[in-house]
Amino acid sequence: MNDELGAADESIQQAMDLLALDGRISVITFHSLEDRLTKQLFKEASTIEVPKGLPFIPDDLKPKMELVSRKPILPKEKELEVNNRAHSAKLRVARKIHK
């Protein structure tokens, strides 16, 4: 509505660029559109396409991020008992591995 997803997209990309080497970015989402956006941005930054049979990956083709966990981290039952609003929360984490 007010370009919240555009703002989130820009903020996450800027945060990934500002991270120091081996720094981590954590994003907690509460809506499926936010989660999908975060998942796509992390995936784009952590995957590369190189030709088959390439003996090594040149530095300029290496991904800049690595996923800390492939699946989102969800709240535990104990947290849900105390905080009912946490039902939709998902935490995604990525680590910067290359400039």
N, CA, C and O of each residue as an XYZ file, in Angstrom:
396
protein
N       0.820     -1.183      0.000
C       0.000      0.000      0.000
C       0.869      1.253      0.000
O       0.734      2.091     -0.892
N       1.753      1.398      0.976
C       2.655      2.548      1.044
C       4.069      2.158      0.644
O       5.042      2.763      1.095
N       4.175      1.151     -0.200
C       5.455      0.634     -0.672
C       6.321      0.092      0.465
O       7.539      0.272      0.475
N       5.666     -0.579      1.431
C       6.409     -1.192      2.534
C       7.377     -2.247      2.026
O       8.497     -2.364      2.524
N       6.939     -3.024      1.020
C       7.823     -4.072      0.495
C       9.018     -3.463     -0.235
O      10.127     -3.992     -0.163
N       8.796     -2.363     -0.931
C       9.899     -1.673     -1.600
C      10.902     -1.145     -0.586
O      12.112     -1.233     -0.791
N      10.397     -0.604      0.493
C      11.269     -0.090      1.553
C      12.023     -1.232      2.226
O      13.210     -1.103      2.529
N      11.335     -2.350      2.459
C      11.993     -3.514      3.064
C      13.079     -4.048      2.144
O      14.175     -4.375      2.600
N      12.783     -4.139      0.849
C      13.741     -4.614     -0.149
C      14.999     -3.747     -0.115
O      16.115     -4.258     -0.017
N      14.809     -2.453     -0.195
C      15.943     -1.530     -0.205
C      16.745     -1.607      1.096
O      17.976     -1.590      1.072
N      16.047     -1.691      2.228
C      16.718     -1.747      3.526
C      17.555     -3.014      3.679
O      18.689     -2.955      4.156
N      17.005     -4.153      3.279
C      17.739     -5.423      3.398
C      18.965     -5.412      2.500
O      20.042     -5.844      2.910
N      18.805     -4.915      1.265
C      19.955     -4.867      0.355
C      21.045     -3.932      0.878
O      22.231     -4.252      0.791
N      20.651     -2.787      1.417
C      21.637     -1.865      1.977
C      22.334     -2.489      3.185
O      23.543     -2.334      3.357
N      21.580     -3.184      4.009
C      22.174     -3.821      5.192
C      23.185     -4.886      4.771
O      24.248     -5.002      5.380
N      22.864     -5.667      3.732
C      23.798     -6.690      3.264
C      25.066     -6.050      2.725
O      26.158     -6.586      2.919
N      24.939     -4.907      2.049
C      26.111     -4.208      1.515
C      26.982     -3.628      2.631
O      28.206     -3.593      2.503
N      26.368     -3.175      3.717
C      27.102     -2.544      4.812
C      27.758     -3.538      5.765
O      28.623     -3.161      6.555
N      27.354     -4.800      5.697
C      27.913     -5.809      6.605
C      29.407     -5.968      6.410
O      29.912     -5.921      5.288
N      30.097     -6.155      7.501
C      31.514     -6.496      7.440
C      31.635     -7.973      7.067
O      30.675     -8.731      7.201
N      32.797     -8.372      6.608
C      33.042     -9.765      6.282
C      32.770    -10.628      7.512
O      33.236    -10.304      8.605
N      32.044    -11.689      7.357
C      31.627    -12.616      8.407
C      30.518    -12.036      9.302
O      30.168    -12.632     10.320
N      29.971    -10.880      8.921
C      28.845    -10.304      9.652
C      27.558    -11.038      9.291
O      27.465    -11.667      8.237
N      26.582    -10.951     10.164
C      25.296    -11.636      9.947
C      24.164    -10.628      9.900
O      24.172     -9.614     10.598
N      23.194    -10.934      9.059
C      21.974    -10.138      8.989
C      20.824    -11.045      9.390
O      20.699    -12.163      8.890
N      19.983    -10.556     10.295
C      18.823    -11.301     10.770
C      17.580    -10.484     10.457
O      17.522     -9.289     10.746
N      16.588    -11.135      9.864
C      15.348    -10.456      9.519
C      14.191    -11.264     10.090
O      14.045    -12.451      9.796
N      13.370    -10.611     10.909
C      12.157    -11.241     11.433
C      10.992    -10.719     10.607
O      10.794     -9.509     10.492
N      10.225    -11.639     10.032
C       9.069    -11.251      9.244
C       7.796    -11.724      9.934
O       7.805    -12.701     10.684
N       6.708    -11.020      9.671
C       5.425    -11.362     10.273
C       4.347    -11.616      9.222
O       3.233    -12.015      9.562
N       4.669    -11.390      7.952
C       3.711    -11.603      6.868
C       4.378    -12.410      5.765
O       5.593    -12.334      5.582
N       3.585    -13.181      5.030
C       4.141    -14.059      4.009
C       4.836    -13.291      2.892
O       5.836    -13.773      2.358
N       4.340    -12.113      2.522
C       4.993    -11.339      1.467
C       6.369    -10.851      1.913
O       7.322    -10.869      1.134
N       6.469    -10.416      3.167
C       7.771    -10.014      3.708
C       8.732    -11.194      3.724
O       9.902    -11.060      3.366
N       8.226    -12.349      4.143
C       9.076    -13.530      4.231
C       9.558    -13.959      2.849
O      10.726    -14.307      2.673
N       8.661    -13.933      1.878
C       9.045    -14.323      0.517
C      10.106    -13.377     -0.029
O      11.074    -13.819     -0.648
N       9.930    -12.079      0.197
C      10.908    -11.087     -0.252
C      12.271    -11.351      0.384
O      13.288    -11.374     -0.309
N      12.292    -11.548      1.691
C      13.544    -11.811      2.409
C      14.200    -13.084      1.899
O      15.409    -13.115      1.669
N      13.410    -14.131      1.724
C      13.934    -15.409      1.226
C      14.555    -15.228     -0.156
O      15.642    -15.744     -0.415
N      13.881    -14.505     -1.040
C      14.399    -14.294     -2.399
C      15.683    -13.473     -2.385
O      16.627    -13.791     -3.109
N      15.730    -12.429     -1.578
C      16.937    -11.602     -1.517
C      18.130    -12.391     -0.985
O      19.236    -12.292     -1.516
N      17.899    -13.173      0.063
C      18.980    -13.990      0.612
C      19.422    -15.049     -0.402
O      20.615    -15.324     -0.532
N      18.471    -15.638     -1.114
C      18.820    -16.665     -2.097
C      19.629    -16.072     -3.249
O      20.615    -16.666     -3.686
N      19.216    -14.903     -3.740
C      19.953    -14.236     -4.822
C      21.391    -13.948     -4.405
O      22.318    -14.117     -5.197
N      21.571    -13.515     -3.169
C      22.903    -13.144     -2.687
C      23.761    -14.356     -2.342
O      24.978    -14.230     -2.207
N      23.143    -15.532     -2.196
C      23.905    -16.709     -1.753
C      24.071    -17.783     -2.820
O      24.682    -18.818     -2.552
N      23.550    -17.569     -4.009
C      23.707    -18.568     -5.068
C      24.376    -17.931     -6.284
O      24.291    -16.724     -6.512
N      25.034    -18.778     -7.044
C      25.683    -18.323     -8.272
C      25.420    -19.331     -9.364
O      25.100    -20.488     -9.092
N      25.555    -18.893    -10.591
C      25.455    -19.803    -11.725
C      26.798    -19.773    -12.439
O      27.203    -18.746    -12.984
N      27.479    -20.910    -12.430
C      28.760    -21.022    -13.119
C      28.683    -22.184    -14.097
O      27.925    -23.130    -13.882
N      29.458    -22.118    -15.162
C      29.457    -23.219    -16.128
C      29.932    -24.519    -15.493
O      30.802    -24.514    -14.622
N      29.353    -25.631    -15.938
C      29.774    -26.938    -15.427
C      31.228    -27.196    -15.809
O      31.699    -26.774    -16.865
N      31.915    -27.892    -14.932
C      33.294    -28.269    -15.201
C      34.305    -27.178    -14.891
O      35.496    -27.353    -15.145
N      33.856    -26.071    -14.354
C      34.783    -25.011    -13.985
C      35.613    -25.501    -12.805
O      35.043    -25.859    -11.774
N      36.955    -25.531    -12.922
C      37.779    -26.110    -11.863
C      37.749    -25.317    -10.554
O      37.963    -25.890     -9.485
N      37.488    -24.021    -10.622
C      37.388    -23.200     -9.412
C      36.452    -22.030     -9.719
O      36.151    -21.738    -10.876
N      36.013    -21.389     -8.677
C      35.111    -20.247     -8.848
C      35.936    -18.970     -8.712
O      36.515    -18.719     -7.655
N      35.996    -18.166     -9.763
C      36.730    -16.902     -9.676
C      36.133    -15.994     -8.595
O      34.938    -16.066     -8.308
N      36.973    -15.138     -7.997
C      36.524    -14.265     -6.912
C      35.346    -13.379     -7.302
O      34.458    -13.124     -6.488
N      35.339    -12.910     -8.551
C      34.258    -12.004     -8.956
C      32.921    -12.725     -9.156
O      31.893    -12.066     -9.313
N      32.911    -14.054     -9.154
C      31.674    -14.823     -9.301
C      31.185    -15.445     -7.995
O      30.076    -15.976     -7.939
N      32.001    -15.384     -6.951
C      31.612    -16.000     -5.678
C      30.415    -15.269     -5.081
O      30.301    -14.049     -5.203
N      29.518    -16.023     -4.432
C      28.381    -15.353     -3.785
C      28.866    -14.539     -2.598
O      29.859    -14.887     -1.958
N      28.154    -13.444     -2.306
C      28.603    -12.611     -1.189
C      28.003    -13.030      0.140
O      28.506    -12.642      1.194
N      26.939    -13.814      0.109
C      26.272    -14.239      1.344
C      26.146    -15.757      1.381
O      26.212    -16.434      0.355
N      25.958    -16.277      2.611
C      25.691    -17.694      2.809
C      24.542    -17.791      3.803
O      24.508    -17.068      4.799
N      23.599    -18.695      3.525
C      22.468    -18.872      4.427
C      22.939    -19.577      5.688
O      23.629    -20.593      5.611
N      22.572    -19.046      6.851
C      22.928    -19.678      8.113
C      22.033    -20.890      8.326
O      22.489    -21.927      8.808
N      20.765    -20.760      7.970
C      19.850    -21.900      8.010
C      18.972    -21.846      6.771
O      18.516    -20.777      6.366
N      18.741    -23.000      6.178
C      17.952    -23.050      4.949
C      16.474    -22.749      5.218
O      15.804    -22.112      4.405
N      15.992    -23.200      6.328
C      14.589    -22.987      6.706
C      14.510    -21.831      7.697
O      15.475    -21.568      8.416
N      13.378    -21.141      7.744
C      13.253    -20.075      8.740
C      13.183    -20.650     10.150
O      12.734    -21.777     10.357
N      13.630    -19.861     11.103
C      13.548    -20.251     12.511
C      12.192    -19.782     13.017
O      11.853    -18.602     12.922
N      11.431    -20.713     13.551
C      10.074    -20.434     14.010
C      10.027    -20.387     15.529
O      10.892    -20.967     16.185
N       9.031    -19.705     16.108
C       8.938    -19.650     17.569
C       8.599    -21.017     18.158
O       7.869    -21.806     17.558
N       9.141    -21.276     19.331
C       8.875    -22.538     20.043
C       7.517    -22.450     20.736
O       6.950    -21.369     20.890
N       7.012    -23.602     21.147
C       5.711    -23.662     21.820
C       5.684    -22.787     23.078
O       4.685    -22.128     23.365
N       6.782    -22.792     23.816
C       6.852    -22.004     25.050
C       6.693    -20.513     24.742
O       5.993    -19.799     25.461
N       7.341    -20.047     23.680
C       7.213    -18.646     23.271
C       5.778    -18.334     22.863
O       5.252    -17.271     23.193
N       5.150    -19.255     22.151
C       3.780    -19.032     21.702
C       2.795    -18.956     22.871
O       1.801    -18.233     22.802
N       3.072    -19.695     23.933
C       2.214    -19.631     25.116
C       2.278    -18.257     25.772
O       1.270    -17.738     26.251
N       3.464    -17.681     25.789
C       3.674    -16.387     26.431
C       3.288    -15.234     25.495
O       2.750    -14.220     25.939
N       3.566    -15.399     24.208
C       3.354    -14.329     23.235
C       2.585    -14.879     22.040
O       3.184    -15.416     21.108
N       1.293    -14.750     22.063
C       0.436    -15.301     21.012
C       0.693    -14.656     19.649
O       0.470    -15.291     18.618
N       1.157    -13.405     19.630
C       1.396    -12.709     18.362
C       2.596    -13.270     17.598
O       2.806    -12.915     16.438
N       3.371    -14.126     18.222
C       4.565    -14.688     17.582
C       4.228    -15.811     16.604
O       5.130    -16.336     15.951
N       2.967    -16.190     16.484
C       2.580    -17.298     15.605
C       3.079    -17.121     14.176
O       3.518    -18.088     13.554
N       3.020    -15.925     13.658
C       3.393    -15.714     12.264
C       4.851    -15.313     12.081
O       5.293    -15.116     10.949
N       5.603    -15.188     13.162
C       6.986    -14.721     13.079
C       7.906    -15.786     12.482
O       7.816    -16.967     12.815
N       8.797    -15.333     11.588
C       9.822    -16.197     10.996
C      11.135    -15.422     10.994
O      11.175    -14.248     10.624
N      12.196    -16.084     11.406
C      13.512    -15.470     11.452
C      14.395    -16.102     10.387
O      14.534    -17.324     10.333
N      14.983    -15.278      9.549
C      15.933    -15.741      8.530
C      17.269    -15.043      8.778
O      17.314    -13.853      9.091
N      18.365    -15.809      8.631
C      19.700    -15.283      8.924
C      20.646    -15.643      7.777
O      20.627    -16.763      7.266
N      21.475    -14.670      7.385
C      22.498    -14.900      6.359
C      23.802    -14.284      6.855
O      23.801    -13.356      7.663
N      24.921    -14.823      6.351
C      26.257    -14.370      6.767
C      27.026    -13.917      5.548
O      26.985    -14.573      4.507
N      27.728    -12.798      5.664
C      28.525    -12.280      4.541
C      29.834    -13.041      4.464
O      30.584    -13.092      5.440
N      30.115    -13.631      3.314
C      31.325    -14.436      3.149
C      32.284    -13.862      2.107
O      33.420    -14.322      1.986
N      31.829    -12.862      1.359
C      32.666    -12.308      0.294
C      32.236    -10.875      0.037
O      31.047    -10.562      0.092
N      33.177    -10.018     -0.236
C      32.858     -8.593     -0.523
C      32.195     -8.481     -1.819
O      31.848     -7.378     -2.242
